[in-house]
Amino acid sequence: MKPFNEKILNLLILFIACMLGIVVSFLCIAFSIDVLVWMLTGSFDLTKADILKIIKIGCVIGTFTGAVFVIARLFKLKGF
């Protein structure tokens, strides 16, 4: 049986990985769409405000996703 601290550390790593994964995927999607628009129209309109908004949205969705995974692991649901 794992010690309590190791179990909490594994859950924290899972939570942070979920949150960062969602943020990075949202940034990649926004960047790829903006590159396509740039190739079609010739204007690159990705601003710092847009990037910060995408990061905030990604953090919120990543937090919910990470929390669901952590709760599922705590309750030892099948598949997690």
GUNURO-995375 format. One record per atom (N, C-alpha, C): residue number from 1; residue in three letters; x negated, y negated, z. Coordinates in steps of 0.2 Angstrom, whole numbers, plus 5000, padded with zeros to 4 digits. Each point is the difference from the previous one (the first is absolute). Last residue first. Layout:
<zanus>
+-----+------+------+------+------+
! pos ! code !    x !    y !    z !
+-----+------+------+------+------+
! NUM !  ALA !    X !    Y !    Z !
...
+-----+------+------+------+------+
</zanus>
This chain:
<zanus>
+-----+------+------+------+------+
! pos ! code !    x !    y !    z !
+-----+------+------+------+------+
!  80 !  PHE ! 5050 ! 4978 ! 4929 !
!  80 !  PHE ! 4996 ! 4995 ! 5002 !
!  80 !  PHE ! 4994 ! 5002 ! 5004 !
!  79 !  GLY ! 5017 ! 5014 ! 4991 !
!  79 !  GLY ! 4998 ! 4997 ! 4995 !
!  79 !  GLY ! 4996 ! 4994 ! 5001 !
!  78 !  LYS ! 5017 ! 5009 ! 5018 !
!  78 !  LYS ! 4997 ! 5004 ! 4995 !
!  78 !  LYS ! 4998 ! 4995 ! 4994 !
!  77 !  LEU ! 5001 ! 4990 ! 5025 !
!  77 !  LEU ! 5004 ! 5002 ! 4995 !
!  77 !  LEU ! 4997 ! 5004 ! 4994 !
!  76 !  LYS ! 4993 ! 4990 ! 5023 !
!  76 !  LYS ! 4998 ! 5006 ! 4997 !
!  76 !  LYS ! 5005 ! 5003 ! 4995 !
!  75 !  PHE ! 4999 ! 4979 ! 5014 !
!  75 !  PHE ! 5006 ! 5004 ! 5001 !
!  75 !  PHE ! 4998 ! 5007 ! 4997 !
!  74 !  LEU ! 4984 ! 4983 ! 4997 !
!  74 !  LEU ! 5001 ! 5000 ! 5007 !
!  74 !  LEU ! 5006 ! 5006 ! 5002 !
!  73 !  ARG ! 4996 ! 4994 ! 4977 !
!  73 !  ARG ! 4994 ! 5004 ! 5003 !
!  73 !  ARG ! 5001 ! 5001 ! 5008 !
!  72 !  ALA ! 5015 ! 4986 ! 4989 !
!  72 !  ALA ! 5001 ! 5006 ! 4997 !
!  72 !  ALA ! 4995 ! 5005 ! 5003 !
!  71 !  ILE ! 4998 ! 4977 ! 5005 !
!  71 !  ILE ! 5005 ! 5003 ! 5003 !
!  71 !  ILE ! 5002 ! 5007 ! 4998 !
!  70 !  VAL ! 4984 ! 4988 ! 4988 !
!  70 !  VAL ! 4997 ! 5001 ! 5007 !
!  70 !  VAL ! 5006 ! 5004 ! 5004 !
!  69 !  PHE ! 5005 ! 4993 ! 4978 !
!  69 !  PHE ! 4996 ! 5006 ! 5000 !
!  69 !  PHE ! 4997 ! 5001 ! 5007 !
!  68 !  VAL ! 5014 ! 4982 ! 4997 !
!  68 !  VAL ! 5004 ! 5006 ! 4999 !
!  68 !  VAL ! 4995 ! 5006 ! 5000 !
!  67 !  ALA ! 4990 ! 4979 ! 5002 !
!  67 !  ALA ! 5004 ! 5001 ! 5006 !
!  67 !  ALA ! 5004 ! 5007 ! 4999 !
!  66 !  GLY ! 4988 ! 4991 ! 4981 !
!  66 !  GLY ! 4996 ! 5003 ! 5005 !
!  66 !  GLY ! 5003 ! 5002 ! 5007 !
!  65 !  THR ! 5013 ! 4989 ! 4983 !
!  65 !  THR ! 4998 ! 5006 ! 4998 !
!  65 !  THR ! 4995 ! 5004 ! 5005 !
!  64 !  PHE ! 5007 ! 4977 ! 5004 !
!  64 !  PHE ! 5005 ! 5005 ! 5001 !
!  64 !  PHE ! 4999 ! 5007 ! 4998 !
!  63 !  THR ! 4983 ! 4984 ! 4997 !
!  63 !  THR ! 5001 ! 5001 ! 5007 !
!  63 !  THR ! 5006 ! 5004 ! 5001 !
!  62 !  GLY ! 4995 ! 4993 ! 4978 !
!  62 !  GLY ! 4995 ! 5005 ! 5003 !
!  62 !  GLY ! 5001 ! 5002 ! 5007 !
!  61 !  ILE ! 5014 ! 4983 ! 4990 !
!  61 !  ILE ! 5002 ! 5007 ! 4998 !
!  61 !  ILE ! 4995 ! 5005 ! 5002 !
!  60 !  VAL ! 4994 ! 4978 ! 5006 !
!  60 !  VAL ! 5007 ! 5002 ! 5003 !
!  60 !  VAL ! 5002 ! 5007 ! 4998 !
!  59 !  CYS ! 4980 ! 4991 ! 4990 !
!  59 !  CYS ! 4999 ! 5001 ! 5007 !
!  59 !  CYS ! 5007 ! 5002 ! 5003 !
!  58 !  GLY ! 5000 ! 4993 ! 4978 !
!  58 !  GLY ! 4997 ! 5007 ! 5001 !
!  58 !  GLY ! 4999 ! 5002 ! 5007 !
!  57 !  ILE ! 5008 ! 4978 ! 4995 !
!  57 !  ILE ! 5005 ! 5005 ! 4999 !
!  57 !  ILE ! 4997 ! 5007 ! 5000 !
!  56 !  LYS ! 4985 ! 4983 ! 5003 !
!  56 !  LYS ! 5005 ! 4999 ! 5005 !
!  56 !  LYS ! 5005 ! 5006 ! 4999 !
!  55 !  ILE ! 4984 ! 4996 ! 4983 !
!  55 !  ILE ! 4997 ! 5004 ! 5006 !
!  55 !  ILE ! 5005 ! 5000 ! 5006 !
!  54 !  ILE ! 5007 ! 4988 ! 4980 !
!  54 !  ILE ! 5000 ! 5008 ! 4999 !
!  54 !  ILE ! 4997 ! 5003 ! 5006 !
!  53 !  LYS ! 4999 ! 4977 ! 5001 !
!  53 !  LYS ! 5007 ! 5002 ! 5000 !
!  53 !  LYS ! 5001 ! 5008 ! 4999 !
!  52 !  LEU ! 4979 ! 4989 ! 4997 !
!  52 !  LEU ! 5002 ! 5000 ! 5007 !
!  52 !  LEU ! 5007 ! 5003 ! 5001 !
!  51 !  ILE ! 4993 ! 4997 ! 4978 !
!  51 !  ILE ! 4996 ! 5005 ! 5003 !
!  51 !  ILE ! 5002 ! 5001 ! 5008 !
!  50 !  ASP ! 5009 ! 4981 ! 4988 !
!  50 !  ASP ! 5003 ! 5007 ! 4998 !
!  50 !  ASP ! 4996 ! 5006 ! 5003 !
!  49 !  ALA ! 4991 ! 4979 ! 5004 !
!  49 !  ALA ! 5006 ! 5000 ! 5003 !
!  49 !  ALA ! 5004 ! 5007 ! 4998 !
!  48 !  LYS ! 4980 ! 4994 ! 4989 !
!  48 !  LYS ! 4999 ! 5002 ! 5007 !
!  48 !  LYS ! 5006 ! 5001 ! 5004 !
!  47 !  THR ! 5002 ! 5002 ! 4973 !
!  47 !  THR ! 4998 ! 4995 ! 5005 !
!  47 !  THR ! 4998 ! 5004 ! 5007 !
!  46 !  LEU ! 5004 ! 5006 ! 4972 !
!  46 !  LEU ! 5000 ! 5003 ! 5007 !
!  46 !  LEU ! 4996 ! 4995 ! 5005 !
!  45 !  ASP ! 5005 ! 4999 ! 4975 !
!  45 !  ASP ! 5004 ! 4996 ! 5005 !
!  45 !  ASP ! 5000 ! 5003 ! 5007 !
!  44 !  PHE ! 4989 ! 4999 ! 4973 !
!  44 !  PHE ! 4999 ! 5004 ! 5006 !
!  44 !  PHE ! 5003 ! 4996 ! 5006 !
!  43 !  SER ! 5004 ! 5000 ! 4971 !
!  43 !  SER ! 4999 ! 4996 ! 5007 !
!  43 !  SER ! 5000 ! 5005 ! 5005 !
!  42 !  GLY ! 5003 ! 5006 ! 4977 !
!  42 !  GLY ! 4994 ! 4997 ! 5000 !
!  42 !  GLY ! 4999 ! 4995 ! 5007 !
!  41 !  THR ! 5017 ! 5017 ! 4991 !
!  41 !  THR ! 5002 ! 4993 ! 4999 !
!  41 !  THR ! 4993 ! 4996 ! 5000 !
!  40 !  LEU ! 5000 ! 5025 ! 5001 !
!  40 !  LEU ! 5005 ! 4998 ! 4995 !
!  40 !  LEU ! 5001 ! 4992 ! 4999 !
!  39 !  MET ! 4984 ! 5009 ! 5016 !
!  39 !  MET ! 4998 ! 5003 ! 4993 !
!  39 !  MET ! 5005 ! 4998 ! 4995 !
!  38 !  TRP ! 5004 ! 4995 ! 5023 !
!  38 !  TRP ! 4994 ! 4996 ! 4997 !
!  38 !  TRP ! 4999 ! 5002 ! 4993 !
!  37 !  VAL ! 5016 ! 5012 ! 5012 !
!  37 !  VAL ! 5002 ! 4994 ! 4998 !
!  37 !  VAL ! 4995 ! 4995 ! 4997 !
!  36 !  LEU ! 4993 ! 5021 ! 5008 !
!  36 !  LEU ! 5004 ! 5001 ! 4994 !
!  36 !  LEU ! 5003 ! 4993 ! 4998 !
!  35 !  VAL ! 4988 ! 5000 ! 5020 !
!  35 !  VAL ! 4996 ! 5001 ! 4995 !
!  35 !  VAL ! 5003 ! 5001 ! 4993 !
!  34 !  ASP ! 5013 ! 4999 ! 5020 !
!  34 !  ASP ! 4997 ! 4993 ! 4998 !
!  34 !  ASP ! 4995 ! 5000 ! 4994 !
!  33 !  ILE ! 5009 ! 5020 ! 5009 !
!  33 !  ILE ! 5005 ! 4997 ! 4997 !
!  33 !  ILE ! 4998 ! 4993 ! 4998 !
!  32 !  SER ! 4985 ! 5012 ! 5013 !
!  32 !  SER ! 5001 ! 5004 ! 4993 !
!  32 !  SER ! 5005 ! 4996 ! 4996 !
!  31 !  PHE ! 4997 ! 4993 ! 5023 !
!  31 !  PHE ! 4994 ! 4998 ! 4995 !
!  31 !  PHE ! 5001 ! 5003 ! 4993 !
!  30 !  ALA ! 5016 ! 5006 ! 5017 !
!  30 !  ALA ! 5000 ! 4993 ! 4998 !
!  30 !  ALA ! 4995 ! 4998 ! 4995 !
!  29 !  ILE ! 4999 ! 5022 ! 5009 !
!  29 !  ILE ! 5005 ! 4999 ! 4995 !
!  29 !  ILE ! 5001 ! 4993 ! 4998 !
!  28 !  CYS ! 4984 ! 5005 ! 5016 !
!  28 !  CYS ! 4998 ! 5002 ! 4993 !
!  28 !  CYS ! 5006 ! 5000 ! 4995 !
!  27 !  LEU ! 5003 ! 4993 ! 5023 !
!  27 !  LEU ! 4996 ! 4996 ! 4997 !
!  27 !  LEU ! 4998 ! 5002 ! 4993 !
!  26 !  PHE ! 5013 ! 5014 ! 5013 !
!  26 !  PHE ! 5004 ! 4994 ! 4998 !
!  26 !  PHE ! 4996 ! 4995 ! 4996 !
!  25 !  SER ! 4989 ! 5019 ! 5010 !
!  25 !  SER ! 5004 ! 5002 ! 4994 !
!  25 !  SER ! 5004 ! 4994 ! 4997 !
!  24 !  VAL ! 4988 ! 4997 ! 5020 !
!  24 !  VAL ! 4995 ! 5001 ! 4994 !
!  24 !  VAL ! 5004 ! 5002 ! 4994 !
!  23 !  VAL ! 5012 ! 4999 ! 5020 !
!  23 !  VAL ! 4998 ! 4993 ! 4998 !
!  23 !  VAL ! 4995 ! 5001 ! 4994 !
!  22 !  ILE ! 5008 ! 5020 ! 5010 !
!  22 !  ILE ! 5005 ! 4996 ! 4997 !
!  22 !  ILE ! 4998 ! 4993 ! 4997 !
!  21 !  GLY ! 4984 ! 5013 ! 5012 !
!  21 !  GLY ! 5002 ! 5003 ! 4994 !
!  21 !  GLY ! 5006 ! 4997 ! 4996 !
!  20 !  LEU ! 4994 ! 4993 ! 5022 !
!  20 !  LEU ! 4995 ! 4998 ! 4995 !
!  20 !  LEU ! 5001 ! 5003 ! 4993 !
!  19 !  MET ! 5014 ! 5007 ! 5018 !
!  19 !  MET ! 5001 ! 4993 ! 4999 !
!  19 !  MET ! 4995 ! 4998 ! 4995 !
!  18 !  CYS ! 4998 ! 5022 ! 5007 !
!  18 !  CYS ! 5006 ! 4999 ! 4996 !
!  18 !  CYS ! 5001 ! 4993 ! 4998 !
!  17 !  ALA ! 4982 ! 5005 ! 5013 !
!  17 !  ALA ! 4999 ! 5003 ! 4994 !
!  17 !  ALA ! 5006 ! 4999 ! 4996 !
!  16 !  ILE ! 5001 ! 4995 ! 5023 !
!  16 !  ILE ! 4996 ! 4995 ! 4996 !
!  16 !  ILE ! 4999 ! 5002 ! 4993 !
!  15 !  PHE ! 5011 ! 5015 ! 5014 !
!  15 !  PHE ! 5004 ! 4994 ! 4999 !
!  15 !  PHE ! 4996 ! 4995 ! 4996 !
!  14 !  LEU ! 4988 ! 5020 ! 5006 !
!  14 !  LEU ! 5006 ! 5001 ! 4995 !
!  14 !  LEU ! 5004 ! 4994 ! 4998 !
!  13 !  ILE ! 4984 ! 4999 ! 5017 !
!  13 !  ILE ! 4997 ! 5000 ! 4994 !
!  13 !  ILE ! 5005 ! 5002 ! 4994 !
!  12 !  LEU ! 5007 ! 5001 ! 5022 !
!  12 !  LEU ! 4999 ! 4993 ! 4999 !
!  12 !  LEU ! 4996 ! 4999 ! 4993 !
!  11 !  LEU ! 5005 ! 5022 ! 5009 !
!  11 !  LEU ! 5006 ! 4996 ! 4998 !
!  11 !  LEU ! 4999 ! 4993 ! 4998 !
!  10 !  ASN ! 4982 ! 5012 ! 5008 !
!  10 !  ASN ! 5002 ! 5003 ! 4994 !
!  10 !  ASN ! 5006 ! 4997 ! 4997 !
!   9 !  LEU ! 4993 ! 4994 ! 5022 !
!   9 !  LEU ! 4995 ! 4998 ! 4995 !
!   9 !  LEU ! 5002 ! 5002 ! 4993 !
!   8 !  ILE ! 5012 ! 5009 ! 5018 !
!   8 !  ILE ! 5002 ! 4993 ! 4999 !
!   8 !  ILE ! 4995 ! 4997 ! 4995 !
!   7 !  LYS ! 4995 ! 5021 ! 5006 !
!   7 !  LYS ! 5006 ! 5001 ! 4997 !
!   7 !  LYS ! 5002 ! 4993 ! 4998 !
!   6 !  GLU ! 4981 ! 5002 ! 5013 !
!   6 !  GLU ! 4999 ! 5002 ! 4994 !
!   6 !  GLU ! 5006 ! 5000 ! 4995 !
!   5 !  ASN ! 5002 ! 4996 ! 5024 !
!   5 !  ASN ! 4997 ! 4994 ! 4996 !
!   5 !  ASN ! 4998 ! 5002 ! 4993 !
!   4 !  PHE ! 5009 ! 5017 ! 5014 !
!   4 !  PHE ! 5005 ! 4995 ! 4999 !
!   4 !  PHE ! 4997 ! 4994 ! 4996 !
!   3 !  PRO ! 4989 ! 5025 ! 4997 !
!   3 !  PRO ! 5001 ! 4995 ! 5006 !
!   3 !  PRO ! 5005 ! 4994 ! 4997 !
!   2 !  LYS ! 5002 ! 5025 ! 4990 !
!   2 !  LYS ! 4996 ! 4994 ! 4999 !
!   2 !  LYS ! 5002 ! 4995 ! 5006 !
!   1 !  MET ! 5001 ! 5028 ! 4999 !
!   1 !  MET ! 5004 ! 4994 ! 5000 !
!   1 !  MET ! 4996 ! 4994 ! 5000 !
+-----+------+------+------+------+
</zanus>
